[in-house]
Amino acid sequence: MSLAIRRRGPFAALLLAAFLAACGESPTGAVDLPTESQQPALASPDRPFYGGAFLGDAASTPDRIGGAIRDFATLTGKQPALVKTFHDLSCDFGATGWCGQLLRKVAEAGSTNYVALDLRWAGGPRTGVLDPIAAGRGDAELARVARQVATLGSVVLVEPAWEMNGNWDYAWQGVSNGNAGAPARYRQAWRHVVEVFRREGATNVRWVFNPNVGNPLTNAATGSSHWNWYGNYYPGDEYVDYVGAHGFNAPRLWGGAWQTPSAMLDGAGADHMLSDLARRYPSKPIIIGEFATDEGSGDDKARWIRDAYAQLRSAPNVVGAVWFNMDKETNWRVDSTPAALQAYRDAMRDGGIQTAFRENAAARAIRVAAR
C-alpha cells in the first residue's frame, strides 16, 4: 500500500474527461456533461462494477482465505469479486506450493485473484531491480511463475511493481532506480515481464498498471513537467489491460487535511489522476487497486465510504475498486465502526456491483486489438 499525499480538487473533472478527450483539453472551466451517447462504451452507468478487497495478512493464507472470503461476504452483504494478495517471484505458485494453494482457494471460493507481484526474488538485488529484470537476471523465476500461473485455469489480474512513482523505497520505484532515468527503466522491465509470461503461455493473466495517486515527490499538479509523473512510467497499451491508482486518506497518520474521495483520487494534489487516466487511456478500464480511509471524527468514515462508491460508480471507465481491509497503520477495515460497516453494506446493495469478475465483450475486444 502507499503513503497518503495531500490531494484537493473536484471529482467532477473525471466525469468530464471522456468528453474533453475528444478535444484534447484539460478541465479548465464549466463544461456541459457529455450525454450517454458521447461517452465511451465502458462508461455506461449500468456497466458492471467489481468490488474487491485485500483481507489482511493474517487472512491471506491457504488455510484461512476461503473462510475469510465467506466471512467478508456475510459481514458486508456481498462477496468480493476481486481478492488481492501480495507475492514475490520466489513464491511457489504450483498446485502444491504455498502461493499456488492460496490462489486456488481464492478461485474455489468464487473470487478472481488479483496478485500484487513484487519483482524481487531470493538471491536477487533488494533494491534497484529494474535493470536486472530488464536484462533477464530474473528470467528463471519469472518463467517458472508464469508457467505455474498458467495452470490455474482462470483469469488472474497481475499488478507488477505497484506505486512505482512513490517515495517509500520499494525496490522498483523511481527513487530507487536512478530518479529521472527510472521511468524508461520501468517501462523496459515491465515489458520484459509481460513478454516472459506470454512466451510461457500465461494467457490467463491480465496486466494492471497502478501508480500512487498524484506525484508523491511534489504533492501538486505538476503533470508531465516532472520526471516522476505517473504517465512517464506507462509501458504502452500493448502491455497493459487495466489502469488505475492507489490512494489512502489518513491525515492523522501522515498530516494534511481530511480529504474527500474526490480530492484524494482526482484533486490537484492527486495531479487529477482519474481524469487524466480516463482522458489519456480511454480504451483501458480503470480499477482502483487499493484504497481506504481513516476514521476522521464522528461519522466521517461512513460518509466517505458512501461518497466514494457513489462517485466511482458514476465515473467514466471505472470498473472496480479494491478496499484495503486491514488494521495496519490504522484501522482501514470497513467494520472499524458500526456506522462505517453500515455505509459499506449500503454501498454493496447496488445491484451493479458484481460478485464475480467477468470481462465484457468490449473489454475483451480492446485487449485483443491492443495486442
N, C-alpha and C positions, 0 to 999 in steps of 0.2 A: 504494500500500500504506500501511499505518499504522504508527505507533509502537506499541510494546508498552505495556501498562499492567499493573499488578500485579493478579493475579487469584487468588483462592483459593476453595475450596469444592467440594462433591461434585457429580459429574456425575449422580448418582442422581436429583437433582431433576428433570432433564429427563425421565427415564423415568416420573416420577410426574405430569408436567404434564397429560397428557391426562385422567387420572382426576380430578385436582384441579380442572380447569377446570369440570367439571360442578357442583362445589360452590362455585366462585368463591373458592377459597382459594389461599394460597401454601404452599410446602413448609415446615412448621414442626416436623415430628416424624416418627416412624416411621409409615408407611402401607403397607398391602399394595399390591404392584404390581397394576395392572389386568390382567385377563385379555385375551386377544387379542380377544374379542368386545366388550370395553368400549372398546378403543382406536379412534381414528378410522381410516377406511379407508386413509389414506395411511401409517399406521404399521405395516402388515403387515410382519413380519420378512422375508418373501421378496419385498418390493417391489423394483423396480429401483432401482439407485443409480448415479448418473452421475459417474464420475471425471472430473476436469478438470485442466488445467494452464495456467499462463502460462509460456511457454517462453523468456522473456527478451527484452530489447530487440533484441539482435543477430539473433535468430532470427525476430523478428516483422516480416519484410519480405516483399513479394510473391514475391521470388525464392528465399527461404530457408524460408518457413513450411511448405511441403509436405514438404520433406525433414526438417525439424525434427520434424514430427509423426510421420513414419515412424521416425526415429531414436529418438524417445522411446518409441514403441511397442516397438521392438526392445529397447531398454535395459531397459524395465520389465515387458515381457511383456503389455502391454495398451495399446491405443490410447486416448487421452483422448477421451471423448465430447464434452467441452466444451473449447474452446480460447479463452482470454481474450486480448484485445488492447485497447490504450488509444488513444483518438482524441478530438480536439476537433471543434467544429462547423465549422471551416473546411476540414476534410479532404474530398476528393472521393471519395464512395462510389459513383460511377458505374462502369460497366463498364471504362472506361479510366483511371479515377482511381487514385491510389496506395492509398487505403483500400479502394476497391471491388475492386481486384485482390487485395489481401490477403485480404479476406473471402471472395472467390470461391475462392481457393486453399485456404483452410481447408475450405470446403464440398466442394470437389473431392476433398480428402483423406479425406472421410468423417466429419469432426467438425462439431459445431454451433458457430457463432460466439457468443461471449459478449463483448459490447462494453461496456467501461467508457467512458462518454460524459462527457467534460469539457465543461462548459457555457460555456466561453469561446470566442470567435471573434475573428478578425483585425479590429481596429478597435473591438472592444467593450471593456468595462471589464475590468481584470485582477484586480480583487477586488470584493467586494460585488455579485455578479452576480444575486442572486435577484430583487430588484425590477426590474431591467431585463428579465430573462427574462419575468417575470410580466406586465410592461407591453407585451410584444410587440417589444422592440427587437431581439431575435434571431430574429424570425419568418422572415425571408428565408432565413437559414442553416438553421434548424430545418426549414422546409418542404422545402428542397432535399434535406437529408439524409434526411428521411422518404421522399420520392419515390424517391430512389436506393436506399435500403434495401429499399423495397417491391419493387424489381425483382430482388432476389436469388433469390426463388423458394423460399426455405427459411426455417425458423424462426430468428430471431435473438434471443438474450437481450440486453437492453439494461439496463445499470446506470448510470443518470444520477447524477452528483453523489454519489459514494460517500463513506462515512466523514464524513457531514455533521456528526456530533457530535464530531469530532476537534478537535485543538488544534495542527495543523501548517499552518495558514494556507492551506488550499485556498480558492479564491475563493467557494465555496458553503457553507462551514462556518459554523456559528452564530457563532463568534467573529469572523468577518469580515463579518457581516451584521446587527449590532445586538444580539448576545447574546440577552437574554430575548425580544425580539420576532422573533428569527430563525426559530424553528420554524414559525410561521404563514406567514412569507415563503417558507420552503422548501416547505411544502405547496402554496401557491399556484403557485410556479414549477414544481414537479413536475407538477401537474395541467395546467398550460398546455402543457408539453412533450408530455405524453401526448395532449392534445386536438389539438394540431397534427399529430402523427403519425397519429392516427385520421382526421382530416379529409383528410389527404393519401393515405389508403388503405394505410398500412403495417400491414396486419392480421397480418402475419407476425411482428411484434415482441411479445415477452413482457417485461414490466417487472419488474425485480429490485431490491428495496429492501435495501441492505446497509450498515448503520451499522458503526462500530467497536464491538468488544465493550466493554460497560460504559459508563462516563461518564469520559472522559479528563480532565475538569475536576475530578473528585472522587476517582477511583480507589476508589470504595466503593459499597456497595449503597444508594444514595440513592433510586433509583427515581423515581417521578413527582414527588417533592418538589422536584426540581431542574429548572430550565428546560431544561437540556441533556440530559435523559433522552431516550433514542432514540425512545420512543413518541410524544413530542410532535411529532416530525418526520413521522410516518407519514401519507401523503397520503390514505389511505382505500382500502377493499377494491376499489372500482370502478377504481382506478388502479394496482393492484399485482397481479402474478401470482405472484411468489415473494418470500419474505422470507429474511433470513439475517444474517450477520455476518462481519466480518474480524477476524482475530487472529493475532499472532505471538509466539512465545516466544523471547526473546533477552536474558536478564539480563546477559550480558557487554556488550551494547551499551547497554542502557537502565536497568540497575540492577534491584534486587529479586532475589527468589529464583527458582530454577528452577520452572517451572510445568508441571504435568501438563496434558494436553489438557483434562481435566475442569475444572481450575481456570481455565485460560485462557479457555475458552468459556462456562463456566457457574458459576464461583465467585462469591464475594461481590464481589471486585474487578471482575468482569465484570458485576456487577449481575444475576447469574443469568439472563443474556440468553437462552440457548437454552430454558431452562424457560419463561421469560416469553413468548418467541415462540410456542412450541407451545401455551401456555395462552391467550394473548391473540388469536392469529390461527390458530385450529385449521383453518380451511379453506385455509390457504396453505402449500404445500410449502416446505421450507427448503433453501436452497442456501448453503453456506459459500463466499462469493465469493472469499476469499483466506485462506490460512493456511500456516504453515510453522514450523519450529523451527531454532534454532541448534544447535551440536554438543553443548554440555554437556561432560561428561567421560566417557571410556570409551565404552560403547555406549548412552549416554543417548538419543541421537537415534534409534537403531534401535528402542529400546523405546518411545519417544514415538510414532513412526510406527505401530507395531503397535497401540498402545493407542488412538491417535486414530481409526484406521479401524474398529477393533472397536467403539468406543463410538459413532461416528457411524452405523454400520450398525445398531446396536440402538436408536438414539434415535428417538422418535416424530417423524414428519413430515420428517425429514432425507432428502432425495432426491439430494443431490450435494454435492461439495466440490472446490474448485479449488486445487491446490498451486501456490505461488509459486516456480517453478523457475528461480531466477536467483541468480547470485553478485553481490549488490548491497551492502547494508550489511554483510552477512555471507554465507557460502555457504549459501543456503537450499536448494540443489539436492538432489534425492533421492539423487544419486550422489556426495555430498560425501565419503563414506567407503564402503568395500565393505560394511560392516555395515548402514549406512543404506539402501543400494541393495537389499540382500537383504531387508530388512524391508519395503521398498516393494513389491518383487516378490512377497513372500509375501502382502501385503495384496491385491494385484491378482489373486491366484489365486481370490479369492472370486467364484464364478460369478454372483452377483447384481450385480456391478459391470459395467455395460454399456459397450460400445464405441461405441454410437450413441444419441443422445438421441431419445427418443420420449415424447411426452406421453401418459399413460394416460387412460383414459376418465373416471376420477374427477377428474383434474386439469382436463381439458377442460370437464367439466360445471360444476365450481366456477368456472372462469374465465368461462364464458358466463353463469352465474347472477349473478355479481358485476356484470356489465355492466347 
